[in-house]
Amino acid sequence: MKRLKSFIYTIIGTAITAFAVSTLLTPNKIVCGGVSGISTILYQTLNIPPGFTFAIINIVLLIAGIKILGKEFTIKTLFGSSILSGFVQLFSYLPPITDNVFLAAFFGGTLYGLGIGIAFASGASTGGTDILGRIIQYFLPQFPIGKLLLAVDGVVITASLLVFKDTELVLFGIFALFFSTFCVDWLIRKLNISKIAFVITDKGEEISKYLVSTSPRGVTIINAIGAYSYENKEVLFCALKENELPEFQKKITNIDKEAFIVYSESSQIMGNGFHIYR
């Protein structure tokens, strides 16, 4: 079931990314770095199909770095990049959505970033500069992968200036790159965010047993003393997904209507029932 879910998300993510490349970025000569930028340059200058460019670059990079990347990463990348190449070629037969460069840069960069983020969250890799960045990092481990990818994207965007000789297109490319990067970071951060609940109650044992028996989440009981009344209290500590809050609160108030509940936000939770997206 988990593999099927990952497979579905990989398809959805690569499809969104390919749609952005084929119908928004490439037709408007917007180069925001990476393989999509190279495919845009080659399509506009030599009329080479974008899907073909994606496939060839990824194959070359995978062959060059197969010993460095390892078997598992190579298989995942081959899978994700193959689907992406197919979708890019398929969507290239669709007419451009708009010829307004600003709209194309904004929505193209946004959709591109969301698609890449969904694919990353499913555990897949779309290849391209991600492979190149990992290969370079192998020889230059002192440089973070993020800075290496940014450097590669910068080279591609600079190449677009030399080819198209249009400063405005370069600026729109940087604009699209900013939005795509922001969307990837936002989505991964959003997926990692969970809630921490602190429940102060006189019925801690009863509530904790009920929560453990009716939900997949664990509960930790902390003995405490109220500073105002100096009465013994029990504080229940529980980590939750955001969509679990209403049901969680309902279960507690059904047993103790006087329970005091405090929620806080956690940027990452690691452990049973939780997964860190990268």
N, C-alpha and C positions, 0 to 999 in steps of 0.2 A: 504493500500500500504506500509506504514511504517513497519507494523508488518510482512508483507510478505518479505520485504527486510531484516529485522532483522533475520527472520527464515532462509533465504537463506544463509546469512553470517555466521550464527551459524553452519549450516551444512558444509559449506566450511571450516571454521576454525577447527571444530572438526575432519573433514576428514583428513586435513593436519597433525594435531597433531597425530592422530591415525596411519597414514601412517608412520610418523617418528618413533613412538614407536615400531610398529610391524615389520617394514622392516629394521630398522637401529640400534636402541638402544638395544632392547631386544635380538635379535640374537647375538649381539656382547658383551653381558653382561655389557653394559654401564649403570651405575646407576647415574642419574643426579638429584636425589632427588624426592620428591613427590610420588604420587601413581604410576607413571610410573616406578620409581625406585623400589618400593616394588613389583610391578608385575613382574619386571625383575628378582629380587631375587627369588621369589616364583616359577617362571617358570623354571629357571635354576636349582633350587634345588629340587623342588617337582613336576615339570611338570604341575603346575596348569595354565590353560589357562589365558592369560593376561586380556581378556575381562571380565572373571568371577571375577577376583581380583578387577578390576576397579569398577564393579557393587556392589560387597559385601561391599567394604570399603566405598563407597559413601553412600550406604543405611544405614550402621551402623552410620556413622558420622551425616547424616541428622536426623536420629531418636534421636541421643544423643543431637543434638543441635537445634531441631525444635523450642523450646520455645525461644531460644536465637536469632536465625537467623531471625525469622519472616516468615510470610506466603509467601510474594512476593519473597524473596530471596530463600526460600525453593523450590517453584514451578519452578523458573528459573533454579536453580541448578539441580533439578531432571530432567528437560527437557534436559539441556546441557550434564549432566553426562550420561544420558541414551543413547543419540546419540553417545557420545564418546565411551562408552563401546561396543556398537554394531559395530562401525567402527573398534575398536581395534581388536575385535574377527574376524571380516570379513577379515581384512588385514593380520591377523596372518596366513592365509592359503597361502599367497604369499611367494615366496622364498626371502631370504635376498638379498638386492641390492648389498652389498659388504661385504667381510670379513676383509677388511682393517679397523682396529679400529680407526685410525686417521680420515679417511674419514667419517666413521660412526658417530664419535663424532661431527665432524664439521657440516656435513649436517643434521644429526639427531637433534642436538641442535638448528640449524638455523630454520629448518622446524617446530620443536616443538614450538619454541618461536613465529614464525610468525602465526602459527595456533592458539595458545592461545591468541595472540594479536587480531586477527580477531574476535575470539569468544567474547573476552572482549568488543571490540568496538561495537559489535552488542547488547550488554546489557546482554549477557548470562554468566553463570558461569559453568566451567567444573567440579567443585567440588574438591574433593581430599584435598590437604593441604590448599586450600583456605578456606574450611569449618573449618578445624582444627585450622587454624590461627585465624579465627574470634571467635571461641569458647574460645580459650586461651585468646584472647584480651578482651573478656567480663569479665574474672576474673582478668586479669592483664592489665587494660586499659592504664597504664603508658608506655607500650611497643608498638612502631609502628608496624603495620601489616607486613611491609616489613621485619623488623628484625625477627619477629616471624616466618615468612615463611622461611627465610634463616636458622634459627635455626633448623626447622623441616627438611629441605633439608639436613642440615649438619648431623643430626642424621641418616637419611636414607643412605647417602653416607658412613658414618662410619660403618654402619651395613654391607654394601657391602664388606668392607675390612675384616671384621670378617668372612664373609661367603666365599668369593672367595679367600681371602688371596693373593691378587694380587695388589701391590701398583700402578702399571701402570694403571690398570683399574680404580682405584680411581682417579688418576690424569686425565684420559680421561673423567671421570664422571664430575669432577670439570670444565674441559675444556668445555664440552657440556652444563653444567649449566650456565657458563659465557655467552656463545653464545645465549642460549635460553632467558636468562634475558635481554641481550642487545637487542635482536630482539623485545621482547615485548615492552621495553621502547622506542625503536626507532620507532616502528609502531604507538604507541599511541601518541608519540610526533609529528610524521609526520602528523597524522590525525588532530591534534589540531592546527597546524601551518596555519595561514591565512596571508593575506596581508593588509596593511593599505596604502591607496592612499591619497596624498595631491596634489590637483590641483590648481595652481595659474593662474587665468584667469580674463579677463575683461568681460566675458560673463557667469558669475557664475549662474545667475538665469535661463538663457536659457538652459545651460548644465544640471543643477540640475533637472529641470522639465523633460527633455528628459530622463535622467538616471532613475528617479523614475518611469516614465511611461513605460519604456521598460525593466526593470530588477527588481528582487526581493529585491534589496539592497536600503537602505536609504542613504540620503546625508545630511550632515550638512554644512551650509554656515557660514564661519567665515570672518568677515570684517578685513582687514589688510591694512597696508601702506608699500609700497616698500621703503626700506632704501636708495636706490640709486636715485630713481626718486621722492620720496615722493608723489607718486600718489596712489590714493585709489585702492586697489585690493580686490578680493574675493578669499578666499581659500576654496576649497571644500574638505571635509573630508569624506572618504568612506571606509568601511571595506569590503573586498572581499575574495572569495576563490581563490586559486592560478590559477585554470583553467579558471577563469573569466577575467583575466588580458588582454589578447589580444582583446577581444570584447569590454571591458571597454575603453581601450585606443583608439580603432578605433572610438567609439561613440564620444569621446571628440574631437579628431583631425578633425572629420567631421564638427564640429561646430567652433572650434578655433584651427587653425594649430599652433598658437603661444603659446598655453597653456604650462605651465611648470609643469611637473608631477614628483612627488617624491614617490617612493614605499619603504615601510619598512616592516619588518617581525614581526608578532605578535605570541607569543608562545601559547596564548589562547585568544579567544574572546567569551564572554558570552552574550546572548541576542537573540533577534528576528532573526531567520534564521541561527543561529549558535549553535553548540552543543559541549559541552566539553566531550571528551572521557577520560575514566579513566581506 
